[in-house]
Amino acid sequence: MNIQTQMQDFVSYFTGPSGSLEATDFDQYELSPQLKHYKKGQLLISQGQLAPKLFFLVKGFARYMSISPEGKEFTQSFACAPSVAGSTRAMTRKTPALFSIEALDDVLCLEFEWSVFFTKMEPQRGFLTAYNCLLENMFIKKEEREYAFVQHSAEQRYLDFLESNPQLRDKLPLKMIASHIGITPIALSRIRKKLK
């Protein structure tokens, strides 16, 4: 697979509607991302470990998950290609990740060393505009998710999940969806029966 094609896709995704960057803007800084393949079940980053990389998912999907000290597993969110993934906290503060990112399908992605990527791109005109837009979108999603947990019923959260993630509808075990929307698998089964 041609890495230049993947870079074009990354630039389009990263820049979004602003169109403030071109692939050549990235090329001139010789970022040299690696094109990596993760098989289903492999971890892109591991909870408790340093996670200095930014990932751009070219193909496949993954989940953000964490395990409590008691061994309980929580599904926090999902990332589906095309999208970026990683731990902002771990990348920017150089601290261990609070969660893992697990490939739920075969994943093909570009990997950038965040510190090199940001240092080289920050002076580039248009980069901070694109970066701010990307962060705004991430914060908006986070805000809406937090609102849903406080204001929506479990049934509505399930319906919201289906609407926001149609590509995952039949690809995930029910226990992952239940964990993601904050209910038990049994409660989710009841909701699904009611909706049939």
C-alpha positions as CSV (number, residue, x, y, z in Angstrom):
1,M,0.0,0.0,0.0
2,N,1.3,3.4,-1.0
3,I,2.2,5.5,2.1
4,Q,1.9,8.7,0.1
5,T,-1.8,7.9,-0.5
6,Q,-2.3,7.3,3.2
7,M,-0.6,10.7,4.0
8,Q,-3.0,12.4,1.6
9,D,-5.9,10.8,3.5
10,F,-4.3,11.9,6.8
11,V,-3.9,15.5,5.7
12,S,-7.5,15.6,4.4
13,Y,-8.8,14.2,7.7
14,F,-6.5,16.3,9.9
15,T,-7.2,19.6,8.0
16,G,-10.9,19.0,7.8
17,P,-13.1,21.7,6.2
18,S,-10.6,24.5,6.8
19,G,-8.3,23.1,4.1
20,S,-5.4,25.0,5.8
21,L,-2.8,22.4,5.0
22,E,-1.6,20.5,2.0
23,A,0.3,17.2,1.9
24,T,3.4,19.1,0.7
25,D,3.3,21.0,4.0
26,F,3.8,17.7,5.8
27,D,6.3,16.4,3.3
28,Q,8.7,19.3,3.6
29,Y,9.2,18.5,7.3
30,E,10.1,14.9,6.6
31,L,7.8,13.5,9.3
32,S,8.3,9.9,8.0
33,P,5.4,8.1,9.6
34,Q,5.4,4.3,9.8
35,L,2.7,2.4,8.1
36,K,1.8,-0.4,10.6
37,H,-0.6,-3.3,10.7
38,Y,-2.2,-4.6,13.9
39,K,-4.2,-7.8,14.0
40,K,-7.5,-8.1,15.7
41,G,-6.9,-8.3,19.5
42,Q,-3.5,-6.5,19.4
43,L,-2.9,-3.3,21.4
44,L,-1.9,-0.1,19.8
45,I,-1.1,1.4,23.2
46,S,-1.2,-0.3,26.7
47,Q,-2.7,1.0,29.9
48,G,0.1,2.0,32.3
49,Q,2.7,2.2,29.6
50,L,4.2,5.3,27.9
51,A,2.2,6.0,24.7
52,P,4.1,8.7,22.7
53,K,2.5,8.0,19.3
54,L,-0.3,9.6,17.3
55,F,-2.2,7.0,15.1
56,F,-4.2,7.7,12.0
57,L,-6.4,4.7,11.3
58,V,-6.5,4.0,7.5
59,K,-8.5,0.8,7.8
60,G,-10.3,-1.0,10.6
61,F,-11.6,0.0,14.0
62,A,-10.4,-0.1,17.6
63,R,-11.7,0.6,21.1
64,Y,-10.4,2.6,24.0
65,M,-10.6,0.4,27.1
66,S,-9.4,0.4,30.6
67,I,-9.2,-2.2,33.4
68,S,-10.0,-1.3,37.0
69,P,-7.7,-2.4,39.9
70,E,-10.4,-5.1,40.6
71,G,-10.0,-6.4,37.0
72,K,-13.3,-5.0,35.7
73,E,-13.1,-4.0,32.0
74,F,-14.6,-0.7,30.7
75,T,-15.1,0.3,27.1
76,Q,-14.7,4.0,26.9
77,S,-15.0,4.8,23.2
78,F,-14.4,3.6,19.7
79,A,-12.3,4.8,16.8
80,C,-13.2,3.8,13.2
81,A,-11.1,4.6,10.1
82,P,-10.6,7.2,9.0
83,S,-9.8,8.8,12.3
84,V,-6.9,9.7,14.7
85,A,-6.3,7.8,17.9
86,G,-3.9,8.0,20.8
87,S,-3.7,9.4,24.4
88,T,-3.4,13.2,24.4
89,R,-2.4,13.1,28.0
90,A,0.3,10.5,27.5
91,M,1.6,12.2,24.3
92,T,1.8,15.7,25.7
93,R,2.8,15.0,29.3
94,K,5.0,12.0,28.5
95,T,3.1,10.0,31.1
96,P,1.7,6.4,31.1
97,A,-1.6,6.0,29.3
98,L,-4.7,5.6,31.4
99,F,-6.3,3.2,28.9
100,S,-5.4,0.8,26.2
101,I,-6.4,0.9,22.5
102,E,-7.3,-2.5,21.2
103,A,-7.7,-3.4,17.5
104,L,-11.2,-4.9,17.1
105,D,-10.5,-5.7,13.5
106,D,-7.4,-5.8,11.4
107,V,-6.1,-2.2,11.6
108,L,-3.8,-0.4,9.2
109,C,-2.5,2.9,10.4
110,L,0.1,5.6,10.1
111,E,2.1,6.1,13.3
112,F,3.7,9.4,14.1
113,E,6.0,10.2,17.1
114,W,4.0,12.9,18.7
115,S,6.8,15.1,20.0
116,V,8.6,15.1,16.6
117,F,5.3,15.6,14.8
118,F,4.2,18.6,16.9
119,T,7.7,20.2,17.1
120,K,8.1,20.1,13.3
121,M,4.5,21.1,12.4
122,E,3.8,23.8,15.0
123,P,5.6,26.6,13.1
124,Q,3.8,25.6,9.9
125,R,1.1,28.2,8.9
126,G,-2.3,26.6,9.1
127,F,-1.3,23.8,11.3
128,L,-2.6,25.2,14.6
129,T,-5.9,26.2,12.9
130,A,-6.3,22.6,11.8
131,Y,-5.2,21.2,15.2
132,N,-7.6,23.5,17.1
133,C,-10.5,22.3,14.9
134,L,-9.6,18.7,15.5
135,L,-9.5,19.2,19.2
136,E,-12.8,21.2,19.2
137,N,-14.5,18.2,17.5
138,M,-13.0,15.8,20.1
139,F,-14.1,18.0,23.0
140,I,-17.6,18.4,21.5
141,K,-18.0,14.6,21.3
142,K,-16.8,14.2,24.9
143,E,-19.2,16.9,26.1
144,E,-22.1,15.3,24.3
145,R,-21.2,11.9,25.7
146,E,-21.1,13.2,29.3
147,Y,-24.4,15.0,28.8
148,A,-26.0,11.8,27.5
149,F,-24.9,9.9,30.7
150,V,-26.6,12.5,32.9
151,Q,-29.7,13.3,30.8
152,H,-30.5,10.3,28.6
153,S,-32.1,7.0,29.6
154,A,-30.1,3.8,28.9
155,E,-32.4,3.1,26.0
156,Q,-31.8,6.5,24.5
157,R,-28.0,6.0,24.9
158,Y,-28.2,2.8,23.0
159,L,-30.2,4.4,20.2
160,D,-27.6,7.3,20.2
161,F,-24.8,4.7,19.9
162,L,-26.5,3.0,16.9
163,E,-27.0,6.3,15.2
164,S,-23.5,7.5,15.8
165,N,-21.8,4.2,14.9
166,P,-23.8,2.5,12.2
167,Q,-20.7,0.7,10.9
168,L,-20.2,-1.0,14.3
169,R,-23.8,-2.1,14.8
170,D,-23.3,-5.8,14.0
171,K,-19.6,-6.0,14.6
172,L,-19.3,-5.7,18.4
173,P,-20.1,-8.1,21.2
174,L,-23.1,-6.8,23.3
175,K,-20.9,-6.6,26.4
176,M,-18.7,-4.0,24.8
177,I,-21.7,-1.9,23.7
178,A,-23.2,-2.3,27.2
179,S,-20.0,-1.2,28.9
180,H,-19.7,1.8,26.6
181,I,-23.2,3.1,27.4
182,G,-22.9,2.3,31.1
183,I,-25.2,-0.6,31.6
184,T,-25.0,-4.4,32.1
185,P,-25.3,-6.8,29.1
186,I,-28.5,-8.1,30.7
187,A,-30.0,-4.6,30.7
188,L,-29.0,-4.2,27.1
189,S,-30.6,-7.5,26.1
190,R,-33.9,-6.2,27.6
191,I,-33.7,-2.9,25.7
192,R,-33.0,-4.7,22.5
193,K,-36.0,-7.0,23.0
194,K,-38.2,-4.1,23.8
195,L,-37.1,-2.3,20.6
196,K,-37.8,-5.3,18.3
